[in-house]
Structure formats: C-alpha cells, structure tokens
Amino acid sequence: MRLTILPPLHAALPTLLLCLLLSGGAAIAQPVMRTLPLATQLAQDGARSAASQRPVILFFTLPGCSYCRIVRHDYLLPMMHGLREDEQPLIREISVTGERLISRFDGQRITEAGLAQQYQVAMAPTILLVNAQGEVLTAPLVGGDHPQYTTVLNRMIADATRQLGSKRVRVRGSDHRE
C-alpha cells in the first residue's frame, strides 16, 4: 500500500493564488440574485413607490409552475441585475396558494392566497402593477413566456410610471424619460 502525503495548505497557497490570477478571477463567485423579494410589508413598499414614483410589481406565482420560473428567471430577475437597491424595480413575489401572512398596503394582515383573491388573480403567472395604495395601474399580464413578453412588460411599466409622475425609470437595461 502506497501512502501519499499532501503538503500543508499554506505550502499550496502560492500555487492556488497563481491559478486564480491566471484564470482571470473566474473562480471568484459573484453574488447572483436567484429569487425575487417576497411580499412581506406592502405598506413599506407603497411608501418606497410613492417616494420614487415607481410602481410596485406584484408577481403572482404557483409552486412548481414552469411558466412562473421562466418569467422569474428570464424577465424579472434580469431587470434587477447590476442595479443598486434604490434603482431596482419594486418587484414582490406572491404565491397564489400561499398561507404565509403578509401586510397589505393598508397595513391589514392577509395570507398570500387572500391577496391573490383580493386582486382576482385566477391564473399564474400574473403580473400586476400597482401604486402606493395598492390600486392597479394597468391591465394584468397573465401567462408565461410568449414572443412579445418583453415588449408588453416594458410598455406596462412605462405606462404605470407615467401615471405616477415623470421620473426616469430603468427598464431592462435602458433609460427612458416618461
């Protein structure tokens, strides 16, 4: 039987650092948002919406829904990537079957499922854009991925933002003045 003795970690450290430098830092993982913020305190989100003149984007989902996953990962998460928290859209995810208690825009406690019923959400995924009081600003975007999804979502955000004031809004990586 042959016994291999490994060098102590401190002896291998220069080699590891050299490999890291030569790889261009590829081994360093950058933090990547993989989930959307969950709705918890919608009154606080409403206050942020009023202060920034941006709509709150309510994303209604179902557990295990493949179209919900596509919308989350292909459309909504990229909208937040690389932006400071104060620049990010106010997106909040809500499960239409969820029993988790959240605070509505008026401060009253309700389950996620109850909030979905309040907004008459019957299908997932559904995106609603609301103002600081929780009032719906545009028609809902219902269903998953389709060829015009980005165009429709961008138009909804621009229309909702226009209703809230003439603040600059960042939509999918480009600035638009409304």
Backbone as ProteinMPNN parsed JSONL, in Angstrom:
{"seq_chain_A": "MRLTILPPLHAALPTLLLCLLLSGGAAIAQPVMRTLPLATQLAQDGARSAASQRPVILFFTLPGCSYCRIVRHDYLLPMMHGLREDEQPLIREISVTGERLISRFDGQRITEAGLAQQYQVAMAPTILLVNAQGEVLTAPLVGGDHPQYTTVLNRMIADATRQLGSKRVRVRGSDHRE", "coords_chain_A": {"N_chain_A": [[0.837, -1.161, 0.0], [0.519, 2.178, -0.864], [1.261, 5.297, 0.491], [0.23, 8.569, 0.207], [1.421, 11.72, 0.866], [0.092, 14.773, 1.442], [0.979, 18.197, 0.838], [1.041, 20.754, 3.382], [-1.672, 23.143, 3.638], [-0.832, 25.846, 3.639], [1.523, 25.653, 2.226], [0.668, 25.095, -0.318], [-0.699, 27.358, -1.003], [0.551, 29.573, -2.52], [0.56, 28.431, -5.111], [-2.187, 28.022, -5.552], [-3.09, 30.681, -5.528], [-1.739, 31.68, -7.778], [-2.961, 30.18, -9.815], [-5.549, 31.209, -9.598], [-5.116, 33.912, -10.307], [-4.22, 33.595, -12.961], [-6.498, 32.586, -14.092], [-8.068, 34.727, -14.392], [-9.704, 35.463, -12.331], [-11.965, 33.982, -12.438], [-12.708, 32.022, -10.708], [-13.797, 33.233, -8.542], [-16.829, 33.623, -7.16], [-19.504, 35.62, -8.152], [-22.037, 37.407, -6.457], [-25.262, 36.408, -7.21], [-28.57, 37.165, -7.781], [-31.062, 34.905, -7.21], [-33.625, 34.58, -6.519], [-36.706, 36.337, -6.204], [-37.643, 39.221, -4.27], [-39.851, 38.497, -1.62], [-43.276, 39.326, -1.026], [-43.896, 41.097, 1.869], [-44.22, 43.379, 3.632], [-46.285, 45.341, 2.389], [-47.163, 47.97, 2.688], [-44.841, 49.373, 3.335], [-43.49, 48.98, 0.95], [-45.208, 50.407, -0.67], [-44.773, 53.003, 0.298], [-42.136, 53.373, -0.55], [-42.623, 53.244, -3.274], [-44.184, 55.552, -3.669], [-42.327, 57.533, -2.95], [-40.342, 57.2, -4.888], [-41.705, 57.337, -7.218], [-42.291, 55.052, -8.691], [-43.889, 52.091, -9.89], [-45.22, 49.371, -7.89], [-44.452, 46.096, -8.543], [-46.328, 43.343, -8.623], [-45.896, 39.978, -8.503], [-47.522, 37.202, -9.126], [-47.495, 33.811, -8.356], [-47.306, 30.187, -8.689], [-46.374, 27.341, -6.759], [-43.928, 25.254, -8.208], [-44.574, 25.912, -10.811], [-43.809, 26.002, -14.14], [-43.915, 28.058, -16.066], [-43.954, 30.263, -14.418], [-41.394, 30.126, -13.347], [-39.892, 30.626, -15.674], [-40.68, 33.285, -16.298], [-39.78, 34.56, -13.966], [-36.946, 34.031, -14.003], [-36.098, 34.704, -16.629], [-37.105, 37.223, -17.229], [-37.88, 38.964, -14.99], [-35.847, 38.805, -12.906], [-33.493, 39.554, -14.424], [-34.065, 42.281, -14.753], [-33.324, 43.375, -12.367], [-30.67, 42.897, -12.077], [-27.408, 44.008, -11.484], [-28.105, 46.538, -10.618], [-28.269, 49.156, -8.19], [-29.909, 48.923, -4.99], [-31.74, 51.056, -4.671], [-32.293, 51.672, -7.286], [-33.5, 49.508, -8.376], [-36.394, 47.859, -9.724], [-39.501, 47.689, -7.915], [-40.237, 44.789, -7.18], [-42.312, 42.219, -6.076], [-42.844, 38.962, -4.996], [-45.567, 36.705, -4.857], [-47.282, 33.918, -3.7], [-50.025, 32.309, -5.098], [-51.336, 30.339, -3.747], [-50.357, 30.514, -1.26], [-50.037, 30.428, 2.306], [-48.732, 32.088, 3.948], [-48.568, 34.889, 6.075], [-48.927, 38.275, 5.203], [-48.505, 41.859, 5.129], [-50.908, 44.026, 3.933], [-51.305, 46.862, 1.661], [-52.711, 48.675, 3.155], [-51.939, 48.023, 5.658], [-53.261, 45.968, 6.956], [-53.315, 42.509, 7.903], [-52.987, 39.603, 5.864], [-53.313, 36.489, 4.096], [-51.118, 35.206, 1.533], [-52.621, 33.883, -0.429], [-55.106, 35.005, 0.083], [-54.601, 37.664, -0.676], [-54.173, 37.297, -3.407], [-56.772, 36.523, -4.121], [-58.111, 38.891, -3.46], [-57.14, 40.587, -5.469], [-58.24, 39.3, -7.587], [-56.808, 37.316, -8.959], [-56.556, 34.669, -11.028], [-54.965, 32.957, -12.375], [-51.664, 31.718, -12.892], [-48.438, 32.426, -14.16], [-49.094, 35.794, -13.048], [-48.789, 39.228, -13.523], [-49.121, 42.22, -11.844], [-49.245, 45.748, -11.807], [-49.06, 48.181, -9.419], [-50.023, 51.142, -7.531], [-48.904, 53.251, -4.778], [-50.934, 52.88, -2.953], [-51.852, 50.418, -3.539], [-53.542, 50.225, -5.68], [-54.524, 49.088, -8.855], [-52.707, 49.803, -11.779], [-52.427, 49.188, -14.492], [-53.601, 46.945, -17.091], [-53.567, 43.461, -16.235], [-50.707, 41.296, -16.73], [-50.961, 38.259, -17.911], [-50.077, 34.852, -17.776], [-47.385, 32.953, -19.26], [-44.246, 32.847, -20.919], [-44.051, 34.416, -24.036], [-43.651, 35.538, -27.483], [-43.79, 38.409, -27.47], [-43.404, 39.188, -24.854], [-41.449, 40.722, -23.41], [-41.759, 43.238, -24.633], [-44.455, 43.847, -24.018], [-44.352, 43.848, -21.18], [-42.461, 45.899, -20.707], [-43.88, 48.067, -21.805], [-46.084, 48.138, -20.085], [-44.808, 48.837, -17.653], [-43.75, 51.347, -18.346], [-46.156, 52.757, -18.887], [-47.413, 52.639, -16.352], [-45.514, 53.989, -14.801], [-45.624, 56.492, -15.984], [-48.158, 57.271, -15.165], [-47.66, 57.704, -12.492], [-45.942, 59.835, -12.367], [-43.287, 61.898, -13.747], [-40.781, 60.549, -13.6], [-37.491, 59.272, -14.198], [-37.132, 56.01, -15.392], [-35.701, 52.799, -15.178], [-35.726, 50.346, -17.473], [-35.238, 47.106, -18.268], [-32.455, 47.512, -18.691], [-32.19, 49.932, -20.089], [-32.494, 53.491, -20.184], [-35.399, 55.426, -19.887], [-37.194, 58.36, -20.467], [-40.083, 59.504, -19.157]], "CA_chain_A": [[0.0, 0.0, 0.0], [1.318, 3.389, -1.008], [0.697, 6.404, 1.231], [0.572, 9.859, -0.376], [1.379, 12.787, 1.853], [-0.204, 16.055, 0.821], [1.638, 19.306, 1.514], [0.118, 21.583, 4.171], [-2.381, 24.135, 2.837], [-0.037, 27.07, 3.475], [2.547, 25.404, 1.206], [-0.004, 25.091, -1.619], [-1.35, 28.639, -1.201], [1.073, 30.326, -3.668], [0.104, 27.792, -6.349], [-3.611, 28.318, -5.691], [-3.224, 32.085, -5.904], [-1.282, 31.812, -9.154], [-4.039, 29.642, -10.654], [-6.64, 32.163, -9.548], [-4.727, 35.069, -11.101], [-4.171, 33.215, -14.373], [-7.859, 32.314, -14.581], [-8.784, 35.997, -14.515], [-10.654, 35.616, -11.24], [-13.184, 33.238, -12.739], [-13.066, 31.155, -9.599], [-14.499, 34.011, -7.53], [-18.25, 33.673, -7.493], [-20.178, 36.883, -7.951], [-23.38, 37.163, -5.929], [-26.295, 36.466, -8.227], [-29.883, 37.022, -7.204], [-31.759, 33.767, -7.817], [-35.027, 34.664, -6.138], [-37.241, 37.684, -6.104], [-38.099, 39.534, -2.915], [-41.225, 38.103, -1.32], [-44.119, 40.352, -0.422], [-43.999, 40.975, 3.324], [-44.777, 44.633, 4.154], [-46.629, 46.098, 1.183], [-47.264, 49.399, 3.021], [-43.487, 49.912, 3.188], [-43.217, 49.027, -0.494], [-46.002, 51.517, -1.178], [-44.069, 54.247, 0.637], [-40.998, 53.465, -1.481], [-43.198, 53.529, -4.583], [-44.57, 56.964, -3.696], [-41.121, 58.358, -2.903], [-39.56, 57.063, -6.121], [-42.639, 57.422, -8.345], [-42.213, 53.81, -9.455], [-44.939, 51.168, -9.468], [-44.878, 48.105, -7.256], [-44.76, 44.994, -9.455], [-46.747, 42.155, -7.885], [-45.703, 38.794, -9.349], [-48.281, 36.099, -8.542], [-46.942, 32.543, -8.839], [-47.698, 28.909, -8.091], [-45.222, 26.457, -6.556], [-43.695, 24.265, -9.258], [-45.075, 26.407, -12.101], [-42.674, 26.194, -15.05], [-44.0, 29.383, -16.684], [-43.557, 31.22, -13.374], [-39.938, 30.069, -13.295], [-39.385, 31.302, -16.866], [-40.879, 34.731, -16.139], [-38.886, 34.991, -12.879], [-35.525, 33.979, -14.353], [-35.78, 35.29, -17.929], [-37.596, 38.591, -17.387], [-37.885, 39.809, -13.801], [-34.518, 38.87, -12.274], [-32.562, 40.395, -15.2], [-34.375, 43.695, -14.552], [-32.7, 43.794, -11.12], [-29.24, 42.591, -12.114], [-26.44, 45.081, -11.643], [-28.616, 47.824, -10.173], [-28.315, 49.393, -6.745], [-31.253, 48.659, -4.456], [-32.624, 52.2, -4.914], [-32.585, 51.724, -8.715], [-34.21, 48.299, -8.776], [-37.853, 47.902, -9.686], [-40.084, 47.156, -6.684], [-40.897, 43.533, -7.539], [-42.617, 41.369, -4.928], [-43.439, 37.685, -5.401], [-46.669, 36.255, -4.008], [-47.819, 32.62, -4.108], [-51.491, 32.359, -5.099], [-51.833, 29.337, -2.799], [-49.574, 30.674, -0.037], [-50.692, 30.701, 3.581], [-47.88, 32.998, 4.701], [-49.208, 36.176, 6.338], [-48.234, 39.479, 4.768], [-49.253, 43.087, 5.398], [-51.392, 44.694, 2.722], [-50.941, 48.266, 1.527], [-53.368, 49.413, 4.243], [-51.399, 47.53, 6.917], [-54.003, 44.8, 7.433], [-52.663, 41.221, 7.637], [-53.731, 38.728, 4.964], [-52.452, 35.455, 3.517], [-50.802, 35.425, 0.118], [-53.788, 33.42, -1.196], [-56.143, 36.024, 0.261], [-54.245, 38.817, -1.507], [-54.457, 36.893, -4.788], [-58.234, 36.603, -4.272], [-58.469, 40.31, -3.438], [-56.832, 41.128, -6.791], [-58.917, 38.431, -8.562], [-55.813, 36.588, -9.738], [-57.075, 33.316, -11.217], [-54.003, 32.183, -13.151], [-50.259, 32.057, -12.629], [-48.051, 33.679, -13.533], [-49.787, 37.05, -13.325], [-48.077, 40.42, -13.062], [-49.928, 43.428, -11.659], [-48.51, 46.945, -11.418], [-49.935, 48.945, -8.535], [-49.461, 52.359, -6.961], [-48.553, 53.196, -3.357], [-52.101, 52.438, -2.193], [-52.212, 49.085, -3.987], [-54.512, 50.313, -6.773], [-53.982, 48.57, -10.113], [-52.427, 50.877, -12.733], [-52.504, 48.71, -15.88], [-54.192, 45.607, -17.229], [-52.586, 42.451, -15.795], [-50.003, 40.466, -17.7], [-51.307, 36.909, -17.476], [-49.469, 33.778, -18.543], [-45.935, 32.862, -19.281], [-43.388, 33.294, -21.995], [-44.503, 34.492, -25.433], [-42.681, 36.356, -28.231], [-43.857, 39.837, -27.171], [-43.46, 39.355, -23.4], [-40.617, 41.854, -23.002], [-42.388, 44.455, -25.135], [-45.657, 44.1, -23.229], [-43.945, 44.191, -19.816], [-41.85, 47.235, -20.748], [-44.957, 49.04, -22.042], [-46.844, 48.229, -18.83], [-44.008, 49.584, -16.68], [-43.697, 52.737, -18.803], [-47.482, 53.347, -18.681], [-47.627, 52.798, -14.912], [-44.599, 55.026, -14.34], [-46.165, 57.762, -16.49], [-49.285, 57.625, -14.298], [-47.15, 58.087, -11.171], [-45.126, 61.043, -12.472], [-42.344, 61.869, -14.862], [-39.477, 60.129, -13.077], [-36.756, 58.384, -15.085], [-37.253, 54.618, -14.971], [-34.786, 51.904, -15.887], [-36.471, 49.182, -17.917], [-34.416, 46.125, -18.979], [-31.122, 47.974, -19.053], [-32.13, 51.189, -20.832], [-33.186, 54.579, -19.513], [-36.489, 56.062, -20.634], [-37.779, 59.528, -19.802], [-41.538, 59.476, -19.376]], "C_chain_A": [[0.895, 1.241, 0.0], [0.596, 4.552, -0.326], [1.183, 7.701, 0.595], [0.415, 10.924, 0.693], [1.188, 14.097, 1.109], [0.528, 17.158, 1.563], [0.608, 20.078, 2.352], [-0.487, 22.668, 3.286], [-1.545, 25.387, 2.617], [1.059, 26.883, 2.435], [1.933, 25.463, -0.195], [-0.62, 26.447, -1.952], [-0.771, 29.445, -2.362], [0.612, 29.739, -5.011], [-1.367, 28.085, -6.598], [-3.83, 29.762, -6.122], [-2.799, 32.329, -7.342], [-2.357, 31.309, -10.12], [-5.212, 30.612, -10.713], [-6.33, 33.384, -10.405], [-4.729, 34.759, -12.592], [-5.56, 32.954, -14.945], [-8.668, 33.593, -14.714], [-9.824, 36.191, -13.426], [-11.929, 34.843, -11.445], [-13.63, 32.358, -11.591], [-13.808, 31.897, -8.495], [-15.945, 34.154, -7.958], [-18.803, 35.061, -7.196], [-21.569, 36.594, -7.397], [-24.41, 37.376, -7.022], [-27.634, 36.249, -7.543], [-30.615, 35.903, -7.943], [-33.233, 33.74, -7.46], [-35.433, 36.127, -6.108], [-37.63, 37.957, -4.658], [-39.56, 39.11, -2.744], [-41.987, 39.295, -0.766], [-44.171, 40.093, 1.08], [-44.738, 42.181, 3.894], [-45.114, 45.538, 2.97], [-46.808, 47.587, 1.461], [-45.889, 50.06, 2.9], [-43.111, 50.002, 1.712], [-43.992, 50.168, -1.142], [-45.348, 52.858, -0.899], [-42.862, 54.449, -0.275], [-41.472, 53.81, -2.883], [-43.549, 55.014, -4.697], [-43.339, 57.865, -3.745], [-40.349, 58.334, -4.219], [-40.398, 57.236, -7.381], [-42.485, 56.235, -9.296], [-43.327, 52.894, -8.985], [-44.367, 49.996, -8.679], [-45.336, 47.019, -8.224], [-45.062, 43.77, -8.61], [-46.71, 40.973, -8.844], [-46.359, 37.612, -8.642], [-47.859, 34.787, -9.195], [-47.623, 31.352, -8.17], [-46.447, 28.081, -7.855], [-45.118, 25.435, -7.69], [-44.141, 24.691, -10.645], [-43.892, 26.719, -13.029], [-42.719, 27.557, -15.734], [-43.62, 30.477, -15.687], [-42.036, 31.282, -13.285], [-39.325, 30.812, -14.481], [-39.507, 32.815, -16.716], [-39.924, 35.272, -15.077], [-37.454, 35.11, -13.376], [-35.168, 34.675, -15.668], [-36.175, 36.754, -18.069], [-37.424, 39.452, -16.134], [-36.519, 39.912, -13.128], [-33.518, 39.692, -13.095], [-32.826, 41.896, -15.056], [-33.659, 44.241, -13.317], [-31.183, 43.667, -11.142], [-28.398, 43.841, -12.329], [-26.918, 46.446, -11.202], [-28.522, 47.941, -8.661], [-29.755, 49.195, -6.277], [-32.211, 49.81, -4.745], [-32.966, 52.386, -6.393], [-33.461, 50.563, -9.174], [-35.717, 48.514, -8.791], [-38.352, 47.245, -8.395], [-40.908, 45.918, -7.023], [-41.095, 42.723, -6.274], [-43.353, 40.124, -5.413], [-44.451, 37.222, -4.357], [-47.179, 34.92, -4.559], [-49.341, 32.654, -4.013], [-52.11, 31.317, -4.171], [-51.173, 29.479, -1.429], [-50.408, 31.014, 1.181], [-49.863, 31.625, 4.467], [-48.598, 34.334, 4.869], [-48.313, 37.314, 5.879], [-49.088, 40.682, 5.161], [-49.623, 43.733, 4.077], [-50.938, 46.149, 2.705], [-51.578, 49.123, 2.618], [-52.909, 48.945, 5.622], [-52.11, 46.316, 7.479], [-53.281, 43.522, 7.027], [-53.596, 40.347, 6.793], [-52.781, 37.635, 4.487], [-52.155, 35.824, 2.07], [-51.999, 35.025, -0.748], [-54.924, 34.428, -1.098], [-55.872, 37.259, -0.579], [-54.512, 38.506, -2.979], [-55.963, 36.962, -5.064], [-58.69, 38.058, -4.317], [-58.25, 40.943, -4.807], [-57.446, 40.299, -7.927], [-57.933, 37.757, -9.512], [-56.268, 35.137, -9.811], [-56.086, 32.405, -11.926], [-52.59, 32.633, -12.795], [-49.421, 31.626, -13.821], [-48.939, 34.844, -13.954], [-48.945, 38.172, -12.74], [-49.071, 41.569, -13.007], [-49.004, 44.573, -11.264], [-49.47, 47.82, -10.636], [-49.216, 50.189, -8.027], [-49.227, 52.177, -5.46], [-49.705, 52.728, -2.476], [-52.553, 51.028, -2.58], [-53.256, 49.069, -5.09], [-53.842, 49.921, -8.084], [-53.872, 49.696, -11.137], [-52.609, 50.465, -14.191], [-53.257, 47.383, -15.899], [-53.143, 44.586, -16.79], [-51.909, 41.774, -16.976], [-50.142, 39.032, -17.204], [-50.638, 35.891, -18.388], [-47.966, 33.916, -18.6], [-45.314, 33.449, -20.519], [-44.126, 33.309, -23.339], [-43.629, 35.51, -26.155], [-42.672, 37.841, -27.872], [-43.815, 40.149, -25.678], [-42.665, 40.571, -22.937], [-41.252, 43.164, -23.412], [-43.606, 44.822, -24.298], [-45.29, 44.536, -21.811], [-43.325, 45.585, -19.774], [-42.903, 48.322, -20.939], [-45.785, 49.236, -20.771], [-46.098, 49.08, -17.805], [-43.941, 51.056, -17.062], [-45.04, 53.433, -18.575], [-47.748, 53.608, -17.2], [-46.757, 53.921, -14.359], [-45.094, 56.396, -14.776], [-47.337, 58.217, -15.608], [-48.821, 58.147, -12.934], [-46.331, 59.368, -11.194], [-44.119, 60.897, -13.581], [-40.932, 61.561, -14.383], [-38.815, 59.209, -14.104], [-36.847, 56.972, -14.53], [-36.32, 53.766, -15.806], [-35.542, 50.618, -16.192], [-35.547, 48.313, -18.758], [-33.133, 46.737, -19.531], [-31.069, 49.263, -19.855], [-32.915, 52.246, -20.067], [-34.239, 55.152, -20.443], [-36.979, 57.239, -19.822], [-39.249, 59.519, -20.155], [-42.116, 60.844, -19.155]], "O_chain_A": [[1.87, 1.34, 0.744], [-0.594, 4.753, -0.569], [2.386, 7.92, 0.455], [-0.624, 11.006, 1.349], [1.999, 14.482, 0.267], [0.688, 17.082, 2.781], [-0.583, 20.045, 2.041], [0.12, 23.069, 2.293], [-1.547, 25.938, 1.517], [1.488, 27.858, 1.817], [2.609, 25.841, -1.151], [-1.029, 26.661, -3.093], [-1.554, 29.975, -3.15], [0.309, 30.486, -5.942], [-1.759, 28.367, -7.731], [-4.663, 30.035, -6.986], [-3.436, 33.106, -8.052], [-2.627, 31.952, -11.135], [-5.8, 30.809, -11.776], [-7.191, 33.846, -11.154], [-5.189, 35.57, -13.396], [-5.771, 33.088, -16.15], [-9.833, 33.549, -15.107], [-10.736, 37.004, -13.582], [-12.89, 35.03, -10.698], [-14.8, 31.986, -11.508], [-14.386, 31.271, -7.607], [-16.242, 34.739, -9.0], [-18.589, 35.605, -6.113], [-22.215, 35.636, -7.823], [-24.42, 38.415, -7.682], [-27.818, 35.275, -6.814], [-30.767, 35.956, -9.163], [-34.002, 32.967, -8.031], [-34.598, 37.025, -6.001], [-37.915, 37.026, -3.905], [-40.392, 39.341, -3.621], [-41.41, 40.167, -0.115], [-44.463, 38.975, 1.506], [-45.761, 42.028, 4.562], [-44.319, 46.4, 2.595], [-46.623, 48.398, 0.554], [-45.786, 51.187, 2.416], [-42.494, 50.974, 1.276], [-43.491, 50.821, -2.057], [-45.36, 53.749, -1.748], [-42.596, 55.565, -0.721], [-40.818, 54.568, -3.6], [-43.244, 55.653, -5.704], [-43.309, 58.843, -4.491], [-39.768, 59.344, -4.616], [-39.86, 57.276, -8.488], [-42.537, 56.379, -10.517], [-43.681, 52.91, -7.806], [-43.184, 49.673, -8.788], [-46.483, 47.027, -8.672], [-44.174, 43.22, -7.959], [-47.399, 40.963, -9.864], [-45.815, 37.083, -7.672], [-47.861, 34.66, -10.419], [-48.4, 31.496, -7.226], [-45.533, 28.115, -8.68], [-46.115, 24.826, -8.078], [-44.085, 23.886, -11.575], [-43.077, 27.592, -12.734], [-41.67, 28.16, -15.963], [-43.035, 31.493, -16.063], [-41.459, 32.362, -13.163], [-38.35, 31.546, -14.317], [-38.552, 33.546, -16.977], [-39.322, 36.329, -15.269], [-36.814, 36.147, -13.202], [-34.057, 35.184, -15.812], [-35.646, 37.458, -18.929], [-36.879, 40.553, -16.213], [-36.08, 41.017, -12.811], [-32.756, 40.464, -12.513], [-31.908, 42.699, -15.221], [-33.414, 45.444, -13.229], [-30.494, 44.265, -10.315], [-28.65, 44.627, -13.243], [-26.205, 47.432, -11.391], [-28.673, 46.955, -7.94], [-30.696, 49.286, -7.066], [-33.383, 49.57, -5.035], [-33.846, 53.182, -6.72], [-34.086, 50.627, -10.233], [-36.253, 49.26, -7.972], [-37.701, 46.353, -7.852], [-42.131, 45.992, -7.139], [-40.165, 42.554, -5.486], [-44.345, 40.211, -6.137], [-44.227, 37.329, -3.151], [-47.473, 34.81, -5.749], [-49.889, 32.989, -2.963], [-53.294, 31.41, -3.845], [-51.402, 28.66, -0.539], [-51.362, 31.788, 1.103], [-50.245, 31.912, 5.601], [-49.172, 34.854, 3.912], [-47.108, 37.321, 6.129], [-50.265, 40.53, 5.489], [-48.772, 43.959, 3.216], [-50.265, 46.608, 3.629], [-51.049, 50.178, 2.968], [-53.422, 49.41, 6.639], [-51.598, 45.688, 8.405], [-52.703, 43.448, 5.943], [-54.813, 40.348, 6.976], [-51.567, 37.837, 4.474], [-52.847, 36.643, 1.464], [-52.353, 35.737, -1.687], [-55.624, 34.679, -2.079], [-56.799, 37.846, -1.137], [-55.019, 39.355, -3.713], [-56.376, 37.414, -6.132], [-59.554, 38.417, -5.117], [-59.069, 41.741, -5.262], [-57.193, 40.574, -9.1], [-58.187, 37.64, -10.711], [-56.358, 34.454, -8.791], [-56.336, 31.208, -12.064], [-52.363, 33.79, -12.442], [-49.671, 30.58, -14.419], [-49.465, 34.875, -15.067], [-48.453, 38.081, -11.615], [-49.768, 41.857, -13.98], [-48.082, 44.382, -10.471], [-50.552, 48.161, -11.115], [-47.99, 50.29, -8.077], [-49.341, 51.066, -4.941], [-49.479, 52.233, -1.372], [-53.517, 50.505, -2.02], [-53.803, 48.012, -5.406], [-52.735, 50.365, -8.386], [-54.821, 50.453, -11.342], [-52.914, 51.306, -15.037], [-53.514, 46.783, -14.855], [-51.947, 44.826, -16.957], [-52.464, 41.692, -18.072], [-49.527, 38.64, -16.213], [-50.63, 36.042, -19.609], [-47.371, 34.854, -18.07], [-45.805, 34.425, -21.087], [-44.75, 32.319, -23.722], [-42.926, 36.279, -25.499], [-41.621, 38.476, -27.965], [-44.155, 41.261, -25.274], [-43.168, 41.369, -22.147], [-41.283, 44.11, -22.625], [-43.769, 45.979, -23.911], [-45.861, 45.498, -21.296], [-43.643, 46.371, -18.881], [-42.83, 49.377, -20.309], [-46.142, 50.361, -20.423], [-46.693, 49.946, -17.163], [-44.061, 51.924, -16.197], [-45.069, 54.577, -18.12], [-48.25, 54.671, -16.835], [-47.215, 54.716, -13.539], [-44.994, 57.36, -14.017], [-47.486, 59.409, -15.338], [-49.516, 58.941, -12.3], [-46.051, 59.934, -10.137], [-44.098, 59.884, -14.28], [-39.989, 62.266, -14.743], [-39.498, 58.456, -14.799], [-36.66, 56.76, -13.332], [-36.17, 53.99, -17.007], [-35.947, 49.892, -15.283], [-35.117, 48.723, -19.836], [-32.769, 46.512, -20.685], [-29.982, 49.661, -20.274], [-33.888, 51.93, -19.381], [-33.999, 55.34, -21.636], [-37.16, 57.125, -18.61], [-39.612, 59.526, -21.331], [-43.325, 61.032, -19.29]]}, "name": "protein", "num_of_chains": 1, "seq": "MRLTILPPLHAALPTLLLCLLLSGGAAIAQPVMRTLPLATQLAQDGARSAASQRPVILFFTLPGCSYCRIVRHDYLLPMMHGLREDEQPLIREISVTGERLISRFDGQRITEAGLAQQYQVAMAPTILLVNAQGEVLTAPLVGGDHPQYTTVLNRMIADATRQLGSKRVRVRGSDHRE"}
